[in-house]
């Protein structure tokens, strides 16, 4: 029999709890202890905004596993209210402080796993320590926010930050009937996505009564009577900080473990830190972005769970490695969803990747003749000339997650737009179409790579571009690009003489299909024609 290992795990929730349970399944003899400084070792922190808003009514629904369950089911020792305050690498021990009694003691390990997570950003701004200013990381945080709203009979809230937490909290405060102002230090919401793809999101929030202030940094909070004065101009009852998170690395740094360029704990593919006896997982570590080939910080529960499993495998003697991340994520806001996988165009540019193309399309989520068809906004990024899928972003009321999940799986297998053309997906009228929206994305991208569909984009048109609008006159009258010539597609063959012979013709319609037909016609008639990807709907998102 192999010798008994003593394993200490610092922190629970997604990474630490998964690591502990997986390790027990692999090694019945290991002595496993989890120390967590909070009152709960395993809870659904992604559900916290929805508990604040009353969508998840019972706090107990957020509790995934208790110390008692860990002991009874796995014989894992879990000590809550216990903070690991120091690591002594030379003698393989940690100092642990019992936060209830104030007493400290040392515990030894053969393998140590750090899963401290990430803390909400709280910048050096006047007034952030005032009563009524909150961050949301734990169940006690949600209790405080709910209690404050109830006790003060709050009517208005300011949410600072337009990322996942900020947006979800804005929605849930509206569920409670509060007026909400969301301030975002930057020109767009959801900074990980491309700006044109989140414009529908901003309009949707505003339609639900949320005031959105872009390019507005949180600069100060002050007490004014029983209210809070934000940025010297906005009176409110409470402030929620959703400004992002920073990796909790103080313990690792004090122990001399290497940090990465982004400030997270540096780990190898087996989740080992610079000390081979110490592993690190979850929001505190830097991970490898498979698309941009760079190390990033990514605070997502899915990767944290997988990292915990990898660390457990390696500790148990198995050959396991973390493959990296592609940033698959979704956010639901009222009845609208925004999601992404892989690279955004912004991240490609930051990484210096230039050999890519993009397409936009705006299909219905299922066949139009079946009641309830909703428009999806899709952006697909792919490499040239091989067509490897680099990323997709999606916005819509229905079927967003399924579209992104299919593309995510293809990215994981180095799939191409030619694979999208041939993807065999579920079809019935209420679920999709015989040629699914993702098939159409593949058709468009593959047509471009084959030379059948030259593309142009609204954001990169020449100043003197000749624009041809092939929509019907009624559509043209409702809105069109300045200076565009309107020749409806059915009339195009008979009106070719009205087109200039030498300039490039940039052709558009409503969403792109009629423009594609027009471009194919024009190319075969000897014209230099390009399809403006995504048509007039994309123009309204980009401009």
N, C-alpha and C positions, 0 to 999 in steps of 0.2 A: 504494500500500500504506500501511496505517496504521502509525504509528511503533511500534517495539517497546516494550512495557511491561515494567518491572521490578517484580515482585510478590514480596513477602516474606510468608510465612505463619508465625506464631508458634504452634507446637503442632500436633500431628497428631491421631491417634485419629479420632473420628467426624467432627467438623466440619472440622478443618484438612485431613485427608487427602482428604475428599470435595471440598472446595473446590479443592484442587490438581489433582486428576484431572479434575474438571469443567472447570476453566479451560483445561487443556491441550486438551481435546476441542473447546473453542470457539475457542481462539487458539493456533495452532501456533507463532507467532512470539514469544509472551511468554517472558520470562526468569523462571522460577519457582524460588524457594528456600524450603524448609521448614526451620525451626530447631526442634528439640525437645530439651529438657534431659534427657530420659530416654534409655534405651538402645534403645527401640523407638518407631517413628513411627506404626505402625498395628497395633493389637492389639484383641482382643475383651475389653474390660474387664468387660462384663456376664457373661463366662464365668469370671471369676476365682474366685468362691466354689466353682464346680463343679470347678475344677482343684484347689483345696485339698482338696475332699472326694473326689477321685479319680474322679468321674463323667466328667470330661474327663481322660483319663489322660496325654496327652502335652502338654507345654507348647507344643510347636511348633504344635499345633492352634489356639492362640490368636493366632498371628502371621498377620495378614491380608496385609500387604505389607511388604517390606523396602526399605531405601534402594536396594539394587541393582535391585529390581523397578521402583521409581519411575523410576530412571535409564534402564533398558533399555526399558521400555514407554512412558514418557512424556517422557523427557529432562527430568525434574524433579530438581533438586538437593536432596537431603535430608541434613541434618547433624544427627546425634544427638549427645548429650552437649554440646549447644551451647545456652546460655541467653541469651535476649535480656534484658539488664539495664536498658536505658534506651531511650527514644524521643526523638529530637530533631526535633520537628515543624517547627521553623523551617527546617531544612535537609534534611528528609525523609531522615533516617538513623536507624539503630538501632545501639546498642552490643551486641556479641555476645561472650560469654565462652565459650571452649573449656574445658569442665569437666575435661578430661583433662590439659591442659597448663597451665591457669590463665591463658593469654594472652587478651587482649581485642582486638577490632578493630571498625571501623565498616563498615556496609553500607548502601547507599542503596536507596530504593524510590520507585516512582511510586504504588503502592497497597500498603497494609499491612493484613494480616488478622490479628486477634488471636483465637486459639482456645486460651486457657490452661486452660480447664476449671474444675473446682471441687475444692477440697481437703477431705478429711475433717475434720469438726469435732473439735477437741481442746481441750476447755475447761480452764480454769485449776483443775485438781483435783490434789491431792497424789498423786504416784506414777505419773503417766502416762508418765514418761520411764524407768520401770524396765524391765529386760529381761523379756520375756514379755507386754508390752502392745503391741498391734498395731492399725494401721489397714490397710485394703485398698483400694489405688487402682491399683496397677501390678503387673506380673509380678514384679519384685524383692520386692514385699511378699508375694506368694503364696509365693515361694521361702522367705522368712524364716519364715512361719507353718508351712509344711510341715516345714522343717528343725527348728524348735523342737519341734513335736509329736513328730517322730521321735527327736530327740536326748534329750529329757527324758522320753520314754515317757509323755506326758501322758495323764491319765485324765479330767480335768474341765476345762471351760472356762466362763467367764462372758462372755456377749455383752451389751453395753450398747447398747440401741436396738432398737425394734421396727418399723423401716422395711424397705425392700427389702434392703439389705446385711445388716442384723442378722438378719433372718429367714432369708435364704438361707444365711448363715454358720452359723446355729444348725442348720439342716437338714443341711448338709454336714459339720459336726463330728459330728453323730449318725451320719452315714454311716461315719465313721471309727471309730465305737465309743465316742466320748467321752460322758460325762455332761455335760449342758448346762443352765446356768441363764441365762435371759434376763431382764434387768432393763429396765423401761421407765419413763421419767419421764413418767407420764401415765396416764389411766384406760383406755387402749385401745392395741392394736396398730394398725399401718397408719393413722397419724393423718390421712392424706388422705381416708380413707373414713369413712362414718358408723358410729358405735359399734356399733349393733345388727347391722350387716352383717359385722363381723369377730369377733363372738362365736363362731360356728362354727369360725373359724380358731384361736382360743385353745384351744378344747376339742380340736381335732385335734392341735395341737402337744403338748398335755399327754398325749394318748393315745399319742403316739410317744416319750414319755419326756423331753420338754423341760419343765423347770420354768419357769413364767412368773410373774414378780413384777411386777405393775402398780403404778403410783404409787410406784415405787422409783427414785430418782435415783442415778446413780453419784456417790458423794461422796468416796471415797478409795480408793487402792490402796497397800498397804505390803508390804514384803518380810518374810516370816516363814519362816525357814529356807530350804528350796528351793521354797517355795510363795509364792503371792501372797494377801494378805488383802484382800478387797474389802469396802468399807463396814464395816470393823472386825468383820465377823461371818462372812464366807464365804471359806473356803479354796479356792484353785483353782490350776491349773497355767498358765493363760494367760488373757488378757483380750483380746477383740476389740471395738474401738470402732466401732459403727455408728450414731453419733449424728446423722447427717446430713452435709451438705456446705455449704461457703460458697464463693461465686464468687471466683476468683482475679483480683483487680482491682488489685493493688499496682502493676503496670506501667502500667496505664491511668490510675490515679489520679495517679501521679507525673508522668505526661505531661500532666496537666491535662484529661483527657477527662471528660466529664460522667458521673456515676453517677445511677442512678434511686433512687426512694424505698426500694426493697428492698435497695439496696447493690450491684446488678449494674450492668454497663456499659449506659448508655442508648443505644439504637439506633433508627433509623427503620425503615420497612417494607422498605427496601433493604439493611438490616443495616449502614448507615453510622453511625459514632459521631458525636460532636459535631464532629469533624474530618472533612471530606468525603473526605479521602484515606485514612482509616483505617476499616476495617470490623471488626466484632466478632461472633462467632458462638459457639454452644454454651452450655455450662453457666454461663459467666461473664456472660451478658447477661440483661437483663430482657425478657420476652416478654409479648405481650398475650393475656389470657384472653378468648376469644371469647364465653363465656357470661356471665361476671360483669363484663365490660368494665373490667377492671383489669389492671395490670401485675404480673407475678409472676416468681418464679424457678422454673425447671422443668428439673431435671437428667435429661433423657431423650435417648437416642441418636437416636431417630427425628427429632425436631425439629432436633437439632444437624446431622444430615445434610442436611436440607432447607435449613437456613440456610446451610450451606456452598455448596450449589448456587446459592442466590439470590445470595450475594455474588459467586460466580464469574460468574454471568450479568451482573450489573451492571458488574463490572470489564471484562467483554468487550463492553460496550455494549448489552446487551439490556435490555428493559423487564421487570423481574421484581420481585416483591414477596413477602414472607413473610406469609401470611394470618393468622398467630396460632396459638394452641394450644387444645386442649380437654382435655389431660391424660390421654390414653388410655394405660393401663398395666396390666400383669398381673404377678402373682407366683405361681410354682408352689412348693408346699411339700409334699414327699412326693407323695401322689397327689391333693392338693387344690389348686385354683386360686382366687385372688381377683383381680378385675379391675374396672376402672372406666373410664368415659369421660365427659367433660363435667363438670358441677358436682355436688358432693355437697350434701346439705341444709345441712351446716355452712357450706360456702363461699357458698351462696345467702344465708344469714342474715348472714354477715360482710359481704357486699356490699349488704345492705339490700334484697334482692329478696324480696318477700312474696307476689306474685301467682303462686303456684305450687301444685301439688298433687303428691302422691306416691301410689304404689300399691306393694304387695308381692304377689308371687306365688311359688309353690313348685312348679313343674311338674317332670315327669320330662324328662330330656334327650332321650329318644325314647319312642316308644309303649310303654305299660306291658306289653303282651303279648309284646314282643320281649325275650328274656333280657338282663339287665344294665342295665335302666333305673335311672338315678341321679337323685336329687333335685337340682334347681337352686334356689338362693335368689336372687331378682331384686328389685331396687328401681328403679323408674322415676320420674323427676322430669320434670314438664312444666308449661308455663306456662298460665295461665288468662287469658282464655277461649279462646285460639287453638290450644292444644294443642301448641305447639312443644316438641320434645323438648329438655330441659335437661341430662339426664344419666342414666346407668344404672350400677348396681353389681351384680356377680354373684359368687356363691360356689358352687362345686360341684366334683365329681370329673371331670365330662366336659362338653365342648362350651362351656366358659366363654368361651374366646377368640372363637369364632364368634359367639356372641350379642353380645358387646361390639363386635366389628368391624362387624357389621351396623348397630348403633345409632350407632357412631362415624361411619360413612359417611352415615347419615341426618342426623346433627347437622351435618356439614360442608355439607350441602345444605339446611339450615334445614327439615329434615323434621319432621313432626308425628306425633302418635299415630294420626291417621287414615291416614297413610302406613303405619304399622306394621300396622294392621288389614288393609291390602291387600298387604302385602309378599309377594312370590312367592318362596318359599325352597325349597331342595332337600328332597325328601321320599322316603324309603324307611324301612321300619320300624326299621332299625338306625341311622338318622341323625337322625330327627326325627319329626314327625307331620304329617298333612295340614293341621291347624291348629297351626302351630308355637307354641312358648312365646312367641315375640315377637309373633305374631299375637294370642295371648291377652292379652299386655300391652296391645296396642293396643285390643282389644275392651273391656277393663276401663276403661282411661282414657277412651276415646271414649264409653262408656256413661255415665260420670260427667259428662263435659262436655255430653252431650245431656240430662242430667237424669234418666236412667233408673236411676242407681245413686248415691244419696247415700252419702258415705263418712264414716267416723270412724276414729280411730287410737288404738291402745292407750296411747300416751304422752300423749294429750291428752283422755282421757275425763273428763267431769265426775265429781266425787267421788261424787255420788249417781246415777250412770248406771244405767239399767235394762239388764241384760245378758241376752240371749236366746241360748242355745246350742242349735243345731239338729242337733247330732251325735247319733249313736246312744247309748243308755245306757251301753254298754260303753266307748265312747270317753270319755264324760263322767266315768265312774268312774275312769278312769286319770289324770285331771287336768283341772281347769277353773278358770275365773275365780271368785274368791270372790263369793258371792251370786247367781251366774247361775242363771236358770231354764232347765231342760232340757226342750225340746219337740222331739223328733226331726222332721225335715222331713216325712216321710210322714204324721205325725199333726197337722201344724200347722193345716191347714184345718178339722179337726174340733175343735180346741182353742183357737180364737181367743178364746173367752169368758174364758179364763184370763189374757189379756193386758190390761194397763191401757190405757185409751183415750187419755189425754192425754200422758204422758211420751214422749220419744223412745226408741224401741227400738233398742238397739245390738246388732246381730246378728252372730254369728260361728259358724264351723264349723272344720274342720281347716285348710284352706288358702284358702277363700273362695268356692268354687263353689256349695256348698249354701246358704251365706248369701246369695249373689246371688239364687238362686231364691226364697229366703224373703223377701228384701226386695221383689222384684218382686210377690210375692203380697200382702204386707202393704200396700204402697203402694196397690195397687188395691182393697184392702179398707178404705181410709181411715186407715190407721195412719201415723204419722211414724216411718219406719224407716231405719236407716243400716247399711251393711255395714262391719264393722271390718276394714280391709284386711289381707289375708294370713292371717287366722284365727289359730287357736291356735298354729301353728308360729311366726308372727311374735311372738305374745305371749311365748313362751319366749326369743326373741332380744332383745326390747325390755326386758322386766322385769328 
